[in-house]
Amino acid sequence: MSDATPGSGKPSSDEVDAIQRAWLRERPGTPVSSIGVITRIWRIAKLLDEDRRRTMIRLEMDAATRDLLSTLRRAGPPYRLASGELARRALVSAGAISQRVARAERDGLVRRVRSGADGRGVLVELTDRGHALIERTVDDLLRHEESLLSALSADQREQLADLLRVLLADLTERVES
C-alpha cells in the first residue's frame, strides 16, 4: 500500500521504497538506489507481460505470430522480407523464424515467394488475410496499451521514453558485449 502526496493523488511511497529502506537498514553503506529504478522496471515488466498475454488471448493471437506479422507489416509495402532479416528484426534465431513462418503459412497469413534473378532467394510476404489480421490486432492492442499509460501526461511519457532509451542503449552495449 502506498501513501499519497497530499493533493496530488500520486504515491509518495510504495513497496519498492520499503524494500530499499529495509536493505539500507540491514546493510548500512550498501548502495541501494538502483532498487528504486530496477525493481520498479522489473515489476512493471512483469505486469505488462501478463497484461499483454491476456490481451493476446482475448485477441486470439499468439505472441510469436503477432511478432512475425507485425515485423512484416512495419516493413512497408510490399510487406515482405527475407527470413534472415525477419529473424534479425524480431530478435530471434533463424530456426525460430522458420517455425513461425511455417505455422503462419499453414494458417494462410504469410506466403513464401521466390526472389532474385535466379529465383533461389525466398522472401516471406503477408497475405491479405495476414494483413487484415495484424491491422485489427495492432489497433486493439495499441488502444489498450495507450490506456495503460493514462496516469502519465504526454510530457511525462516523452520524458520517460527518453530516459528509457538512454538506459536501454547503454545496457544493450554493456550487457551484450
C-alpha positions in Angstrom: 0.0 0.0 0.0 1.3 3.5 -0.7 0.8 6.8 0.9 -0.4 9.7 -1.4 1.2 13.0 -1.6 -1.5 15.5 -0.3 -3.4 17.0 -3.2 -1.6 15.1 -5.9 -3.2 11.7 -6.0 0.4 10.4 -6.6 2.0 7.9 -4.3 4.8 9.3 -2.1 6.0 5.9 -1.1 5.4 2.3 -2.3 6.6 -1.2 -1.6 9.8 -0.7 -3.6 10.7 2.2 -1.3 10.1 -0.2 1.7 12.4 -2.8 0.2 15.1 -0.1 -0.4 14.8 1.2 3.2 14.9 -2.4 4.6 18.2 -3.1 2.7 19.6 0.2 3.9 18.7 -0.6 7.5 20.0 -4.2 7.3 23.2 -3.3 5.3 24.2 0.3 6.0 26.6 1.6 3.4 25.3 -0.8 0.7 24.4 1.1 -2.5 20.6 0.7 -2.8 19.5 3.5 -5.1 19.3 1.0 -8.1 16.4 -0.7 -6.3 14.2 2.3 -6.9 14.7 2.0 -10.7 15.5 -1.6 -11.5 12.9 -3.2 -9.2 10.2 -0.9 -10.5 11.1 -1.6 -14.1 11.2 -5.3 -13.3 7.8 -5.2 -11.6 6.3 -3.1 -14.4 7.7 -5.5 -17.0 6.0 -8.4 -15.2 2.7 -6.6 -15.0 2.9 -5.6 -18.7 3.9 -9.0 -19.8 0.9 -10.6 -18.1 -1.4 -8.0 -19.3 -0.2 -8.4 -22.9 -0.5 -12.2 -22.6 -4.2 -11.8 -21.5 -4.8 -9.2 -24.2 -3.4 -11.5 -26.9 -5.6 -14.4 -25.7 -8.6 -12.1 -26.0 -7.5 -11.1 -29.5 -7.0 -14.8 -30.3 -3.4 -14.4 -31.5 -0.2 -15.8 -30.0 2.8 -13.6 -29.4 5.1 -15.3 -32.0 2.5 -14.8 -34.8 1.9 -11.2 -33.8 5.6 -10.5 -33.8 6.0 -12.1 -37.3 3.1 -10.3 -38.8 4.0 -7.0 -37.1 7.5 -7.2 -38.4 6.3 -7.8 -41.9 3.7 -5.0 -41.7 6.2 -2.5 -40.4 8.5 -3.3 -43.3 6.0 -1.3 -45.6 4.8 -2.3 -49.0 5.0 -4.9 -50.4 5.2 -6.3 -46.8 7.9 -8.9 -47.4 11.3 -9.7 -46.0 13.9 -12.4 -46.2 13.9 -14.9 -43.3 17.3 -13.7 -42.1 16.1 -10.1 -41.9 12.9 -11.2 -40.2 15.0 -13.0 -37.6 17.3 -10.0 -37.1 14.4 -7.6 -36.6 12.4 -9.9 -34.4 15.5 -10.7 -32.3 15.1 -14.5 -32.6 17.0 -17.3 -34.2 16.7 -18.4 -37.8 15.2 -21.6 -36.5 12.5 -19.7 -34.6 11.6 -17.6 -37.6 11.4 -20.8 -39.8 8.9 -22.3 -37.3 6.9 -19.1 -37.1 6.8 -18.8 -40.9 5.7 -22.4 -41.4 2.9 -22.0 -38.9 1.7 -18.7 -40.3 1.9 -20.1 -43.8 -0.2 -23.1 -42.8 -2.8 -20.6 -41.4 -2.8 -18.6 -44.7 -1.3 -15.5 -43.0 2.0 -15.4 -45.0 3.4 -17.0 -48.1 6.9 -17.6 -49.4 7.8 -16.0 -52.7 10.9 -16.5 -54.9 13.2 -13.6 -55.3 16.3 -12.7 -57.2 17.2 -13.1 -60.8 17.8 -16.9 -60.4 14.7 -17.4 -58.2 16.8 -19.1 -55.5 16.1 -16.5 -52.8 13.0 -16.7 -50.7 11.0 -13.9 -49.2 8.2 -14.1 -46.7 5.2 -11.9 -47.6 2.0 -11.0 -45.8 -1.2 -12.4 -47.4 -4.3 -10.3 -47.5 -5.7 -12.4 -44.6 -2.5 -11.8 -42.6 -2.6 -8.1 -43.3 -6.2 -7.8 -42.2 -5.5 -9.8 -39.0 -2.5 -7.7 -38.0 -4.3 -4.4 -38.7 -7.1 -5.4 -36.4 -4.9 -6.8 -33.7 -2.5 -3.9 -33.7 -5.4 -1.4 -33.5 -6.9 -3.2 -30.5 -3.6 -3.9 -28.7 -2.2 -0.3 -29.1 -5.5 1.3 -28.0 -5.5 -0.9 -24.9 -1.8 -0.2 -24.2 -2.4 3.5 -24.6 -4.9 3.3 -21.8 -2.3 1.7 -19.6 -0.3 4.9 -19.7 -3.2 7.2 -18.7 -1.6 8.1 -15.4 1.1 9.9 -17.3 0.8 13.2 -19.1 2.1 13.5 -22.7 5.2 15.3 -21.3 5.8 12.6 -18.7 5.5 9.9 -21.3 8.0 11.6 -23.6 10.4 12.2 -20.6 10.1 8.5 -19.6 10.6 7.3 -23.1 13.8 9.4 -23.4 15.2 8.1 -20.2 14.4 4.5 -21.0 16.0 5.0 -24.5 19.3 6.1 -22.8 19.2 3.2 -20.3 18.4 0.6 -23.0 21.1 1.8 -25.3 23.7 1.7 -22.5 22.6 -1.6 -21.2 22.5 -3.1 -24.7 26.0 -2.0 -25.3 27.4 -3.2 -22.0 25.5 -6.4 -21.4 25.7 -7.7 -25.0 29.4 -7.0 -25.3 
